[in-house]
Amino acid sequence: MDYDERRERLAERLRYELNLSQRVYNAMKNVPRHIFVPERYKIEAYSDTPLPIGFGQTISAPHMVAIMCELLDLREGDKVLEVGTGCGYHAAVVAELVGKSGRVISVEYIPELAEMAKANLSALGYDNVYVVVGDGSKGYPPEAPYDKIYVTASAPDVPQPLVEQLKPGGRMVIPVGEHAQWLIILEKDKKGNIRKKNWGSVRFVPLRGEYGFKSVRY
Ligand code: SAM
């Protein structure tokens, strides 16, 4: 079976198991995950599991990417901040959902991974994704405010700069916690009031940086 067939099968399975919307299903079907995976793991690219990408980091499992996209309710034209680019896969799926009129600004802590992500994204023609090297726990003020924000590493708590950089009416999805982790959906209403919901238990690598886990080192 070739990559295209495997990807289609995985997207079908996720659609069935997660009751995916047509838009998220299409995005999962369109993005070639094997391009983002190191050579030795390409054979597993369409298994629904995280895989190593080097530097102690992982590419997220496809079901987690699909769930976070559904929870964010991504629309054409949205300006989105991603914290934790990794190899760029999740950003590519989000880029499909926000379309050419939308933008994804993605901050990655590890310069080598940011370079890898840039190469992967540009090879596939995702020119609506901007990868920045830095501490995404502080957000990315030059492009703020954002319609949607999501974080792909678990934080001790929701970083206040991210709350401030979210537009009124915006939504954030972020894993919080160290050993036990919970996926939090944070909504900011038009008056700026914050409401948080707990989606459930998840497993992510720890967030570094100023609002991350200071004890964790590379
Ligand atoms: N988005 C990725 C994907 O496409 O599968 C998954 C990324 S991986 C699970 C989490 C990433 O967050 C790692 O690449 C890690 O280096 C990055 N990270 C951790 N702390 C960070 C911080 N403070 N700022 C930016 N990136 C951070």
Residues whose N, C-alpha, C, O or C-beta is under 5 A from the ligand:
A	BS01	SAM	Q57 T58 I59 S60 V83 G84 T85 G86 C87 G88 Y89 H90 A91 V107 E108 Y109 I110 L113 G134 D135 G136 S137 T152 A153 V205 P206 L207 R208 G209 G212
